[in-house]
Amino acid sequence: DPYYRFNDVMYRWISLDNWTYSRTFKTPFDVRKWQKVNLVFEGVDTVAQILINNITLGRTDNMFNRYSFDITSVIKEVNFVEVRFLSAISYAAEQSRCHKAYSIPPVCPPPVQKGECHANFIRKEQCSFSWDWGPSFPTQGIWKDVRMEAYNHYHLIHFSLTSFFVKSAWQWSLEIESIFDVVSSKPIAGLVTVSIPKLQTQQTFSVKLQPGEGSIVLLVNINKSSTVEAWWPNGHGKQTGYNMTTTFNMEAGYQIEKFSKAYFRTVELVQESIPGSPGLSFYFRINGRPIFIKGSNWIPADSFQDRVTYDILWLLLKSAADANMNALRVWGGGVYEQDEFYDICDELGIMIWQDFMFACALYPTDQNYLESVRAEVSHQVRRLKSHPSIILWSGNNENEAAIASNWFSIPYADREVYIKDYVMLYVKNIREIVLTEDKSRPFIASSPTNGLESVKEGWVSQNPYDTHYGDTHFYDYSNDCWNWTVYPKTRFASEYGFQSWPSFSTIEKVSSTEDWSYTSNFSLHRQHHENGNDQMLQQIGHHFKLPQSTDPIKKFKDMIYLTQVMQAQCIKTETEFYRFSQSEIIKGEGHTMGALYWQLNDIWQAPSWASLEYGGKWKLLHYFAQNFFAPLLPVAYEDKGVLYIYGVSDLHVDHKLTLRVVVHAWSSLEPVCTLAKDSVTVKAQSAVPIYKESINDLLERCRNCTRKSCVVTFCLVGEGGLQSPTNHHFLSSLKDAVGLEKTQLSASVSQRDDIYVFVLQTTAIAPFVSLDVGNIKGRFSDNGFLMTEKKKVVVFYPWEPTSVEELEKSLTLTSLVDVV
């Protein structure tokens, strides 16, 4: 297993070598019967020469492009095909050497990443040369389908559809684009019929195709008397799609039938002035409704893309939807995901912020490079634009910020050269192509960016992290993460996060006994972020006691548990801050309309910012996300000794609810005092203050309570079973908590249909109760919770067959008081 222990470094030789793939094949048809035969590669990773019968067909230099070669004149009955690869590392180094005019930083990744250099000189998955959460595996090979196409007369190369709402006519229309290769010497005429039975819509067009490659664009108006159900993001409505058939009947005699799904939704990125605040808003309106974006950032699910199956994608994306997410950002240092990824997002209502594949670097703009990028961009936009899930194209990850904040120490005198390259690549090329190919969704040049303000400042703004515009990325490992005042009150938080370790069961698969300590060579080797392991300890130390067990494996497991508790609590605090800031402007800042934490998934088994471990297991953070992204949530924060509770709602109507505030002493399962505030109005799609009390008054009201001896929990309850998750607010660090007792936690397991019910019992209040069933695949309904009642029922949803016996045998129960 390339992921086992130190194999990423042991196997480095593989990527330094050149590899050739070859085979002999019989042509499965009579060549003479066809006017044209193509050999099509959907994806070649990355630099290769392609030969058939010892004749060179062409070369590839871009992993993200599709290559089609005309083999009509060279194909025989029996053929020998070869793909001769060149090491991506030596190619990138050579490209960098040839770029003599000026250097294009960064040259190499930081040593802690154990990576390869000059990733920015090759159009390949940038993180395959290493990243701060991933190994260096610069693969080479054929990573997508290869096929032969033989045809006469004409051939459909590409087909896409995008929907529009025409306000003047108050009706939906579809733009259908088809690209053909016409091999006959004269034009071909014919009829195209588009039919959407469910919408009583059928239209026939007469078309004429000219010889060569060309496209036809058809505009279909949807029958006004049909009710069109729009596609909505997760949590806001249904993801309705309509079956559509497009039939091409051309005079050449044979017809092409194309089956597809038509979705109807509109997207606007709203950047306009806000009363009482300098700057501009930055939020998404879907089908005319402002939507608070809740989710995370997606990285490649494996260093070896062919291991990423439909089932793995489904598991990871379903886990995102199950945690109340409605959006993911496909980050620009990975790959444009496979078709199935976007199909699943369409189905689950997960909106996609789609980066182009440029990240944390400056890039060359010589002619060959730009040509390759142009082909890549038009191919990817054409391939993906039919998906309603994609709501935004973004040019790159952090490259505007890299120039603005001078990450690469470029002398001021040389700055213009790099700004010129930046504008050339992302604005004059990528943006131009996107605007030509796809008018149905917005484009921004970078993330973070100041949006329209960046445009005004020549595409590179002075401070792309300005909270009054666009989106921000924010990381801070030294300040106490429970202190909400350190977070930017931004318009849109598109990256923020904290690291943790994956579960012991995940680490165990790729390590051996001597690796199981926080300071082992393996633990250091796996951490690709400078000082990452220490930063976790520092953040834990703010609020928790560090493990002191003399049993090394117990100590390691306690550390893993604490990193997950810390990560979950930190990102909860930060995300709740972003959510409660959506409706207010304070000192000119606020109206936050998006929270995408870094990051959703993992590429291998290692400490990282992810909330889903490699293999899909939920970390405690992911369970917390299910709550902090809940459609209805009370959120508390303290300011100058006063406790505020906000009602945050993504629901479409106002609700009159009861706020229950319960104060517990750490030493007792009986509440010290309970307050029910009735007929609290929680407004639709907003965050409003619903409760305010000074901590002193609260402690006075609930006798015998001090900050250290008590904890506050609260929830919202309404009619018809409407209820928020129960939230908590700590009045002191848990390392200072008084009265926490060693508890006896126990669980009984039973089966009900295809789920398993765990009944938990405790003898005392237990903070951060974690259930872990080792390698048994599945997830719990809740985890990492504060247990304030004797009994709690948790459901386990298995992802593969298991049994009560297996679950009982694998179960470990941990709470904060079990850490010694």
N, C-alpha and C positions, 0 to 999 in steps of 0.2 A: 504494500500500500504506500503510494507516494506521500501520504499524510502521516505515516508512522514515524514517530520520534523526530530524528534529524534528517529524514530522507530528502526533504526539499533541497538541502545542501549537498547531500551525497549524490543526488541524481542530476546535479547541475550540468554534467558533461553531455547529457542528452540534448540540451538546448544549444550547446556550442557546436554540435555536429550538424552536418547536412544530411537530410534523409530523402530517399526516393521511394515513391509508391508506384507500383506498376502492376499490370495484369493483361492477360490475353482474353479477348472475348469474341464470340461469334456475333455477327450482326443479325438481329432477330427478324429482319424483314428484307425484302428484295430492294436493294438500293436503287435499281434502275427505275422503279416505279414512282420515285419521289423527286420533286424539283429541288427541294432543299432539305439538308440534314444539319442540325446543330448539335454541338456538345455543350451542355449547360451546367455550370457549376454555381450552385446557390451560395456557396461560401468556401473560400480557400484561405487557410490560415498559415502564412500570409504571403511570403515571397516565393514564387515558384515559376518554373518554365514548364509549359504543358506541351507534350508531344504525342502525336499519333502516327504509328508506323514510321518512326524516326523523322517525322516532319514537325518542325516547331509550329504550333498553332498560335502561341502568344505567351505573354507573361502576366503574372498577377503581382500586385504589391499592396492590396488593400483587403483586409479581412472582412470589411463591412460591405463589400461590393458584390454584385452578381456578375459572372463572366459568361458570355455566350460566344462560342467559336463556330464558324461555318466549316463543316467538315465534308461538304458535298463531294468535293473533288478528290479527297484523300481516303475516304472510307472504303474498305474492301469487305470480303465475306468474313475473313478472320483478321482481327486487328490487335495491335499491341499499343496500349496506352500508358503513358508515363507522366507522373507529376514529380518534377525534380525540385525539391525544396532547398532553400538556402537558410542557414541559421538566422533567425530574426535578430539575434544579438549582434552578429557580425555585420548584417545588412544595416542595422540602425547606426552602428559605429561608423561604418563607411559613409553613410549619408551625412552624418554629422561632420566627418572629416572633409567631405566635399563642399560643405557650406562654409567657404573660407571668409566671406565678407565680414561677418560678425558672429559671435557665439549666440546660441539660443538656449537659455537656461530653462530648467535645471539640467546640469550635465548628468548627475547620478542621484539616486535616492539616498537618504541618510543611512549610514552603516547599519543601524539597528534593524533595518528592513531586510538586510542580506539580499539585496536585489540587483538588477542589471541596469545599465546606463542607457541614455538616449532614447527612452521610450517615446519621446515626442517627435522623433524622426521617422517613426513607422506607424502606418495606419492599422494598428492592431490594438486589441484590448489593453489599455494602458496599465491596468493593475496586474497584468500577467508578468510584468517586470518587477513586481512586489508592490505592496502598499502598507499603510500603517495598521491594517487589520488582516493582511493576507500574504501568502508566500509567493516566491518567484518561481513560476512554472511557465516559461515562454514556449508554449506548445507550437508544434508545426504539423499540419495535416489537413485533411479534407473534413471540415467541420459541419458541412451541411450537405443536402442531397446533390447527387450528380445524375444527369439523365441525358438521353438522346431524344431529340424531337425531329420527326420527319413530317413534311407537309407539302401539299400542292396548293396553288392559288393564293391562299392567305392563311394567316395564323394569328391568334389572339395572344399577345405577349403579356398584357397587363390589363387589369380591370379594377376600377375602384368607384366608390360612391360616397358623396357627402351630402348632408341635408341642410337646407336653409329655410328659415321662416321669412316669407315675404310679407312685410308689415302692410304695405300699400294694398295688397290683394287679400290680406288676412288668410294666407294659405301656405302650407308646406310645399316645398319643391325639393327634388333630388337632382343633383348633378352627377351624371354617370360618365366616367371617362374610360375609353377603351383604346389601347394602343395595339396596332397591327403591324405585322410584316407581310407586305403584299409581294408575292414572287412572280405573279404573272406580269407580262410586259405592258399590259394596258389596264386602265382603271376597272375596278369591279364595283358594280352597283348592287343594291339589294335593300332588304327591309330589316329593321330591328324592332322587335316588339318587347316592351317592358310591361310586366304584369305583377301587380300586388293584389291578389284576390281579396284579402281581408280588408283592404281599403277601397274596394270597388274601383281600382285604378288600373287602366290598361291604355297604353299609348303605342302607336306604331310610327316609326320614322323612316323616310327613305334616305339612304346614305350612299355616298360614293367614296370608295377607297382608292387613293392614288398608289401607283407602284412605289415600292420602298417602305420605309418605316414611317408611320404617321398615326395621328390620334383623332378620334372623333369624340366630341363632347355632346351629350344629350341632356336636355332639361325636361324632367318629368314633373308635371304639376299634380299634386295629390288631390283626388276628388274632394271637393269642399263639403259634400254632404256626409262624408265619413268622419268619424271622431278619431283623431290621431292621438294615441297614447304616447307621451314623450318618454325618453330614456332618462331616468333619474339616478343620482348618486345613492349609494347605500345609506339607508336611514331616511331618505327623503321621498321615496316613491318606488314604483316598479321599474324594472329594466326591460321594458317591452321592446321586442324587435319583430319585424314583419318579414315573412318569407317572400322573396322576390325572384322572379324568373326573367332572364333576359335572353331572347332568342335572336340569333343572327341568321337570316336567310339570304344568302348571297347568290348571285347568278351562276357562280362557279358550281353550284349544285349541292354542296353539302353544308349542313347547318351546324352552328355551335350553340350549345345551350349552357347558360351560366346560372347557377343557383347561388343566391347570396341572401344575407339578412340586411334589411334596411332599418336603421335606427333614426329617431328624430330627437334632436336636442340642440339647443343653442348655447354658446359659451361666449362670455365677454369678460375681459380683464379690465376692471374699472379703476382708472387712475384719474381722480378729480379732486378739486379742493374740498377741504373739510372745514366747516365752520369752527372757529376758535382754535385752529391749528395751522401752523405753516406746513408747507409740503403738500403731498397728494395721497389719496387713499391707494390701496393695492389689494383688491379682492376680486373674487370670481362670482359672476352671476351665471347660474345655469338655468335655462328656460325662464329667464327674467327674474329669478329668485336669488338673492345673495346667499351664498353657502359658506359656512365656516369650514375650512379645510382641516380635516383631522387625519393624521397618518404618520408615515415614516418614509425613510429612504431605502431604495432597493439597490443592492449590489449583486454581482453575479453569484448564483447559488452554488457554484463549484468552479474550481480551477480548470476542470475538464468538462467543457460544455456538453459533450455527448452523454455525460452521466445525469444531466438535468432532464428528467422525464416529465411527461404530462402529470403523473401522479405527484411528483415532488412539487411542481409548480402549483398544482391544485391545493396541496396541503399547506404550503406557505401562504398563498393568497387567501385561502379560506380562513386561515388563522388571523390574517389581517382584518378581514371582514368581521370575523367573530369577536374581535377586540374593538368593534364599533368604529373601525377606520373607514374613511370614504375616499382616501387618496394615497398614492405613493409617488415618490419622485424616482424615476429611473435615472440613476446617477451617471454623469458623463465620463467616468473612468473605466466603465465596464464594457458591455456590449448592448447593441439594440436587441431587445429580447426577441425570442422566437414567437411566431404567430400565435401559438397556443397561449402564451402568457397574456397577450392582449385579448384573446377570445375569452379567457377566464375573467379578466377584469371587466369586459363588457357585460358578462353574465352576472358578476357579483356586485356591479355598481361601484367599482373602484376607479376613481379618476386618476389619470396618469399625467404627471408633469414630466415631459420627455426631454431630457438633455441630448444634445449631440455629443459624440464621444471625444471630448477634449476636456482635460482636467488638470488643474494645479500646475500648469506649465505654459511656456510660450511656445509658439509653433512656427515652422518655416512657411514661406509663401512663394516659393519658386514655382514656375509654371507647371512642372510635372506634378508637384505636390497638390497644387490647387485643382488641377484637372482631375486627379484621383478623388479628391474631396468632393468636387462637384458631382461626379458620377455617384459617389456614396450617398450624398444627401438626396439627390433626386430619386435614387433607387429606394432609399429608406422611407422618404415621405410618400412616394407612390405606394409602397408596400403597406404602410401603416395608416394612411389617412382615413380609411373607411371605418376605423374604430372610434365609436363615440366616447370610449373611456379616455382617449387622449384629449386633454383640454388645453395643452400648452406645449409649444416647441421652445426650447431654451438652448442658446448657442454653445454654452460651455459651463463648466464648474469652476468658479473662483478665479478665472483668468483676468477679469476686470480688476478684481481686488488685488491680484498678484502684481499688476502694474501700478495701481493706485497706491498700495501700501509698500511698494518696492521690496517684495519678498526676496528678489534675487540680487539686491544691491547693485542696481544698474546706475552708472554715473548719470547725473541729471542731463548732461549734454547729449547723451545717447538715447534718452527717453523717447524722442520723437520717432526714431526708427521702429521701435517696438509698438508704439501706438499705431503707427501707419500699418504695420503688419497685422495688428489686431483688427483694425477696421477693414482691411483688405479681406481677411479670412471670414470673420463673423458677419460683417455688414454687407460688403460688396459681393460676396459670394454666397455664403450660407443663407443669409436673410433674403437676398434677391431670389434664390431658388425656391425657398419656402413660400414666399409671397406669390410667386408664379404658380407653383404646384398646388397650393392649398390655401384658399381664402376663407376657410371655415373656422379657423382658430387662431388665437394670438401667438405672437413670437416675441421673446425677449432675448437680448444678446448674451446675457450671463446670469449667474446666480452666485453670490448676492449681487444685486444691482439696484440702482435708484430709479429704474424704469425710465419714464419719460424725462426725468431730470438728467439721467446719464446720457440720454440721446442729445439733450440740449447742450451738455458739456462736451460734445464730440465723442460720445460713446464710452469714454473712460472718465467717470466722475471723480472728484477729489476724494470723496469718502463714500464708497459703495455700501458702507455699513450704517449710513445715516438712518436713524429710526423714523424720520419723517417721510421717507420714500421707500418704495419697492420692498424687497425682502432682505432678511439678514441671516447670517450664520453666526453662532455664538458658542464659544467653548471657554470654560473657566474651571480649572481643577484646583486652584489654590484657595479661593474664597469658599466659605461655608455654603453649601448648596441649599440649605434650609432657609437661607436669607433671601427672600424674593426681591429685595431691593437691588441686588447685583444684576438682575436680568434686564435686557433692553425692552422697553415698552414699544415694541416695533409694530409696523403695519402687518408684517407677515414673517413668521419664524420658520425658515425652510430647512435649517440644520441646527441641531444642538444636541449635546449628549454627554454621557458618562460611561466609562467602561465597567465591565464586570467579567468574572470568570464563568465559563460554562459548567454545567453540573459535572460531578465526579464521574457519573456513568458515561458521559460524552468524552471526557479526557482519558478515561481508562482504556478505551478502545485503541488509542494511538500512543500509549506510553507504557513504561514498565515500572516496577515497584520503586526503584530508586528515584523516579521522577516526581513522586507524590509529595512534594513539599513546595511551599510558596517561593522558596529561594533556590530550588534546584536548577541545574543547567537547562533542563527541559523547560521549566517555567520561564526562565529568562529568554530562551531561544524562541519561545512561542509568542512573546510580547514584542510586537513590532513598532510600538509607539514609545518614543524616548521617555524614560522614567515612569512609564504607565503603571507598573506594579506598585511603585512607591506612591504615586498620586492616588491610587485606590485606597492604600493604607491611610494616607493623610485625610482623605475625605471621610473614611470610616471613623477615624480617630476623633473627628469633631463631635460625634454623638454616641459612639458605641465603644465598649471596651474591646481591645484586641485580644484574640484567643491566646491562652497561655498553656494549653494542654501539653503534658509531657509525652503523650502518645502522638508521634509525628503525623500519622494518617488522620487521626481525629482533628488535629490542629489544621491540617490542610483542608479537610472537609468544612470545618468551621469558618475558615478564611473564605472559601468559595461561597458559602451561605451568606456571610456578611457582605461580600462584594455585591451579591445579587440584591440583598436587602437595601444596601446603600444606593445602588444604581436605580432601583425602583422608586425609592423615596425621593431621590434627587430629581428624577425626570417627572415624577408626579408633581412636585412642588413647582417646577418650571412650567410644565404644561398647564397646570391649573392657573398659574399667573397669566399665561397667554389667553386662556379661555375667559377669565374674568375681566380681561382688559378690552374685550371686543366692543363694548358699548360706551366706553368712557374716554374722554380726553383729559389728561392731567398734565399741566405744564406743556401743552402742545403735543403730547405723545399719547398713543393709544389707537383705538379702532383696530386692534389686532384681529386679523381674519384668517389666520392659518397657523397650524402647529404641526410641523413634520419633524419628528425627532430623528436623530442619526443613531442607529440604523435598524432596519427591520431584521435582516437575515445575515447568516454567516457563510463564509466561503470555505472554512475549515474549522477544526476544533482548536480554539485559541481564545485568550482573553480579547474582548472587543466590545464595541458599543452596541452590539445587536441585542434584540429582545427575543429572537428565536435562535436557538443553537443550530449548529450544523446538524442536519437530520430532522430539524423541525420542532424539537422539544421546546416548550415554552419556558423561558426564564421567569423569575418573579415579576420583572418589569412588564412582560407581556400580559400577565394577569392584572397588574395594576392599570395597564393601558385600557383594558376592558372597562374599568371603572372610570378612569379620568377622562376617557372619551365617551362616556355614557351620554345618551341624548338629553338626559335630565340629571343635573348634579348640583348639590350644594358645595360651595368652595369657601374655605375659611383662610383668613390671613390676619396677622397682627400688625398694627401700626401704632407706635408710641403708646403701648400698653392697652390698646383697645382691640377687641376681637370683632372682626367684620365677617359676616357670612353673605355670600352672593348666591343668588339662584341663577344657574346657567342652563339655558335651554336651546336645543336645536329643533324643538317641536314647532309645528306650523301654527299652533293656536295658543293663546294665553291660557294659563291654568290657575285656578284657585286651589292652593295646597296647604297642608299643615307641615310646619317645620318642627321636627322633634330634636331638641338639644339635650343630650344625656351626659352627665358628668360621672365618671367612675373613679374610685380610688384604686390604685394599682393592687391594693391588698385584698380587694373584695369583689366577688361576682355580683353583689347587689349594688345597683346604682346609688350614688350619693344623693343625686337629685335629678329631676327630669323637668324639662320645660317644653310645653307644646304651644307653639304660636300658630293660631288658626288663621284661615283665609288670607294667606300670604299670596300675593299675585306674582307669578313667575311669567314674564312676558315671552311671547314667541320669539325664537331666534335672537336672543339677547342675553346679557348678563346684568342683573340688577341687584343692588344691595337689599337684603331682606332682614338683616339682623345686625345689631350693634350693641356691644356691652363692654365696659372696661373690665379687664381681667380681675382687678381688685374687687369690683362689685360681684363678679361671677364667683370668686372664691369666698366672698362674704356670704353670698346667697347659699352656696353649697358648703355648709359648715365643715370644719375639720379638713378642709382641702388646702393644700399649698400647691405651688407650681410643680414641685417635684413629686408630690404624692398622688396627683390626679391627672386624668386625661379626658378630653372632650370628644364625644362622637355625635354625629348629627345626620339626619336624612329627611327627605321630602316625601310626603305621602298624600295621594289624591284619591279621587273616586275611581271606581272600576278597576282597581288593582294597579293604578299608576303609582310607581314608586321609584325613587332614585336609589343608587347604591348607598350604603352607609359610609360616610367619610369620617376622617379623624383629624384632630389637631393636637399636636404634642405641646404641652406647656413648658417642657424642659427637655434637655438632652436625655436620651434613655440611659446613658451611662450614669446620670445623676438621679435616676428615678428611685423613689423611696417606696418600699413596700412590695416590690415585685418578688413573687415567691417562686421557688422551684415548683413546677407543676407536673402532675401526672397526666400526660396526654395519651388517650387510647382511641382506637378506631375499630369499628366492626364493619365488615364488608359484605354486601349481598348483591345478587344479580337481579335486575328488573329488565326483561326483554333484552335488548342488546347494549344496555348501559349498566354501570355498577354504582351502587349507592354506598358511600362511606359515612357512617354516623360517628362523629367525633365527640369525645367527652374530655372535659378538663376540670381540674380541681381548683384552678386559680386563673386569673387573667393571663392570657398568653399573647405577647406581641409577635407579629410576623410568623404565624404558624405556616410551616411549609410541608406539603405532602410530596413525597418523591417515590415513584415506583421504578426507579432505575431504568433499565432498557426497554420496559414495556411501553410500546408506542401509544400515545393518546394524550388527552389533556383533561384537566379538572375544570369544574364549573367556576371554581374560585380557589385562590391560593395566596399565601403570603399575608393573610388577613390578621386583623387584631381580634382575638377571640375573647369576648366579654360576657359570653353566656356559657352555661354548663354544657350545652349540647349544640352542635351545628351539623347540618347535613350538607355534604358535598358530593356532586355527581362526577363520575369518571367516564369520559367518552373515549372508548378505545378506537385506535386507527387500524388495528389488526386483531384477530381473534385472541382472547386471553381467558382466564378463569379466575374465580374467587380465590382459589388456592395460590395461583401465581401472584396475584395482586397482594395477598396477605404476606406471602413470603418476601416480596420485593419492597414492601412499604417501609419507608423511614419517615418518622414525624419529628420535625425540629421546630423549636421556637427560640426566641432570643435568649431565654433563661437556660437553654441547653448548651449555650456556648460558654466554655470555661477558659 
